[in-house]
Every structure is written in structure tokens, then in C-alpha cells.
Amino acid sequence: MPCDTSLFTPLQLQPVMAGRIAHTAIARWLCEHLVSYRRLLTEYRTGLVVWSVRIRYERPLRFDDADELQVRVEGRVRHGGRQMEWETCIGAGAEHTSAVAVRVHLVTVPVHLDGDPSLSAQPAPLGPELLGRFPEDEIRGTPHLSPVPGLRRSLDSADPPLARSASPFLIHRAACEVADQWAWTELIALAAAGRERLILDHGQRLPPLRAGLRHPLRSLDAQLSKPCYLFDQGEIASGAWQRNPHLAFTHLVRSRGSNHAVVVEQW
């Protein structure tokens, strides 16, 4: 895909854009190997809800590095069809593994659509027809386990956080997808907003926090538990930890007493 300036910050490929590229690559994979996303929803009454996200920057990828990005995606099914797992590799102008700059790992949960306009649904494994289209080497018996709970425990058990902050959010339609609920990539944007708010609040007093704006992100892990819908309001509760030589931020997205997702960013 051709590069343009909207894909990048001054430091790197935007994490939000890495997520969007990965999601588009998954849609293409579905068309080529299973069934189109549209047919999956309308004919098979099956949706795919993103539950776990992992983004890893293996080397710098900036606007000046390439005229186009090469994207490769692999898909597999896990846990008897209760999970679908995707690994997207993004590189600058080459398809070799050594040229991969960003890896986006997504785990989606298949759901059965109830048939109403809001696309409400319940978790349900892939049906036998769809499951039978996967070759043996694309089937894993064990479920994927999110690393986010372990990362949070590791941070909480270490030194107290450098700082905490909270910032409000409102879900506008521009952040939504076809069901008028947030596109999962909006979670990455909310985490970034929470981090920037924390740095604005405490960066002058605590200069090490400024690394979260001055240096490229190294990794992001997220676990989603409940979607936000159009015009939902809530807050992003953020914390920052210094674990020499690394800096980490955690973000809890919550509203009306419910937790929607947790994000861990690491530098």
C-alpha cells in the first residue's frame, strides 16, 4: 500500500494506523480464504469481535523510510472455533521477515448475530461449515491467553506509579463502525489521549514522563471486555511507571461503573 503522511507521527507509523492496516488485511484474508466480511455477517450471521491486541515495533518505521508498505497477514482458528487469531506483518518495501518493522497480533471472538439493526450478538464458535475450511496447520487446540493481566500485576507489584491522571471521553460517530459502537482501533487513540493528558499534567514536575512523547512506542497490549456505543461518555484512568530503563503507561477505559478495556503501553 502507498504511504502518505496521515499514517505517521514524526516518530513512527501511528499505532492506530497499524491497527487499521491490520484490520483491512484481515478483511482481505477472509475474502481470499474463507468468506467476505459482508457475507460472514449477512449470510452466516457471524461477527468477529476483537478481544486481544498486541502491537510490537521491531525497528523504526517512519514516513521517510519507504514509498509504500508491504503487508502480510496469516490467520488461524483456536480453541475449537471459539477464537480466531491473526498475525499481520508490516514492512517498508520488502516481504522478507527480516524487513518486518511492525507486528500486529489480534485475537477475535466469533459471535452469533441476533438479527437486529444494532448487530447485538452472543459468543458462539464458528459453525462446522466455516471451521471445516481451515487446513490442519491453521488450527490450534489451545486458547490464546491475554498477557494484559500479567503485565498489570507486574507493574502494580513494583514501585508505586510515578503519576496518575484521568481524562474524559465521548464516543462520536467518527469513532464508530457499522453497528454504531466504537471501532476497536479507537481504543488505541483513547489510550494515547490518556497518556498525553498525564504527561501534560505531570511532565513538568516529572521530566522522565516526557519520553512518552519524545520517543517511539515500543509495544502496546490491550484487552477489550465491553464495547462503547455512540455518545457513550466515560473516563480514561491512566498511570505511569518507571522500570529502568523502560517507561510504561496503563490505561483503564471505564464508564457508568463498567470497565471497557485495559491498555498497556511500553517504551
N, C-alpha and C positions, 0 to 999 in steps of 0.2 A: 504494500500500500504506500502511496506517496506521502511524504512528510509535509506538514505545514506548521506554522508557528503555534497554533492553538493546542497542539498536542504536548507542548513542553512548557516547563518553567525555565528560568535561567539556569537551573541546576541539572535537570534531568527530564526524562519522559514523565509526565504527570501520572501519579498513581491512579487517579480517576480514569485517565485515558487508557492506561494499561488494562484496567478492568473492563472498559467498554470495548477495547480491541479484542480482549479475550471472549467476551460475551458474543460479539459478532462472529468470531471464529467458531464458537460452539454452534451457532445457528447454521453456519455453512457445513460443519461436520454432520449435523443432523440431516441436512438436505442430501448430502452425499452418501451417508452410511446407514441412516435409519429412516426418518421421515421428516418432512419440513416442520418447522416450529408451528406454522399455521395449522397443518393437518394434525399435528400432535394435539393441539388444543381443541380444534373443531371436530375432528373425526374420532380421535381416540380419547377425548375428554381427559387428557393428562397434561398437567403442568409440571414445570421443574422449578422448585424454589431453592434459591441459593442459601445454603446453611453455613458453610465454612469457606473462608477466603485466606489465601496466603500469597503475598507478593514478595518476591526476592529480586533485588538488584545485584547481579553478579559482577557487573562492571558498569562504568559510566555510559549513559546513552543520552546525548544532548542533541539539540537541533543541528549543530554544526557537524555531527558525526556521519550523516548519511542523507541522501536524497530520498530514499524510500526505506521502509521497514519490511523485513521478511517475518512472516508469522506462520508458525506450525502448531497444530493442536492435536492431541491424542485424547480419546475418550474410552472409558471402560465402565462397567457396571459392578457394583459391590453389594454384598450382604443380601443376596437373593433378590436383587432388583429394588431394594429399599434406598439405595444411593446410586447416583451417577457421578463419576469423578472425571475431571478434565485437567489436563496439563497443557498450558499454552506457552510457547517459547517465542520471544520477540527479540529480533536481532537487527543489526544495521547492514542490510545489503548482502547477507550470506545466509545459507541454510545450514551451515555446519554447526554442530553442537558447541564447538569452541567459540563461535561467534555470538552465542546467546548472551544477551545483556539482561533480560528481564524474564523471569518465570512467574506465571500466574497459575496458581493451583486453586481450583474451585470444586467443591462438593455440593451437588444439588440433591434435593429430596423430591422424588416423584409424588405428585398429589393427584387425586381424582376430583375433577371439577363437578360441582353440584348442578351447574347449568344455568345459574342466574347471571345477570349482567355484570355483577361485581366480581365474577370468577372466584367465588368462595369455594373452598376445597378442603379435603381431608387427606392426610398422608396415606398412600397406598402404593405397594410395589408395582413395578412395571408389569403389564399383562403378559401372558405367555407368548403371544404373537411377537411383541416387541423384544422381549427378553431372548427369544429364540433366534433373533437376527445377530446376536453378538457371538463371534468366534470364541473358542476356549481361552485364547490368550488375552482376551479383553474382559474376562470375568474374574473377580476376586471374591472369595467367600467371606472374608472378614470385613467388618465395618471400619470406616475411617473414623478416628477419634480426633477431635479438635485439640490443638495444642494450647488454646487460649486459657482454659482454667489453670493449667500448669504454669504458664507464663505469669499469670496474675498472682498465683500463690508464691512464686519465686520472688516477685517484686515486693509483695506485701510482707514477706518474711525477712527481707533485707532491711536496710536502713529506712527511716521514715522518708516520705516523699519530700523532694525539695520544695514543692509548692502544689497547691490545688486551686482549681478555678471552676466556675460553672458559667455557661452561656446559653441563652435561649435559642430555640429554633422553631421555625414554622415551615411545614411542607407545602410548597407551592406546586402548581400543576407542572411547571417546567422540570420538576424533580421526580415526576411520576411516570409510570408506564401505563399500558393499556387498561389495567384494572383500577386506575386512579389510586394506586398505592405506590410508595416510593420505589424507584428503580434501585436495586441493591447497591449500585455504584454511588448513590447519594450518601450512603453511609461513610464512604471514604472521604467525601467532601465535608461531611459533618465533623469527622474526626480532625481533619485539617483545620477547620474553623475553630474547634475547641482548643487545639494546640496553639494556634496563633493568638487566641484570646488570652490563654495562660501566659504566653511569652510577653504580650503587651502589658498584662497586669503585673508581672513579676520580673521581667527581664532586666530592668534597670538595677534592681536590687540583687539579682542573681544572674550575673553575666553568662554562666555556663548554659543557661536555658536557650540562649540565642543560637546555639548550634542547631536547634530545631528549625531555624530559618536560613542559616548560613551554609549548611552542609547538606548534601543529598541524603534522602531517606535510604536506609539500608534494607529494612524489611517491614512488612505490615502483616499482622494476623488479625482476623476478625471472626466472630461467631455471632450469627443472627438468630434470634429467637422469636421475634414477633414483628410484623411489618408496621410501618406508619402509613397512614392514609392521607388523602388530600385534606389540607388545612389542619392536620394534627399539630399540636403545639407541645413542646416539652423543653428539656434542657440536656446539655452535654456536660457531664461531670468529668473533668479531666484532672489528671495528676502527672507529675514528672518525677522521675527517679534518676539519680546519677549512680551508675555502676561502672567505675573506671575500667577502661577508658570510654565506656559507652553511655549514652543517654537514652532513656526510654520514656514514652508517654502512654498512659492508658486513658481510654475514653468510654464512659458508660452513657449510652443514649437511653433516656427514660422519659415517660410522660404518664400522668394520671396514675401514678403508683405502679406502673408496669415498666419492666426493662425490655428494651427492643433489641439491643445489640451491645457487644463489647469489642473494642478495637485496641490492639497493642502496636504502637509504632516504635521502631528501634533505629538508632543512629550508630 
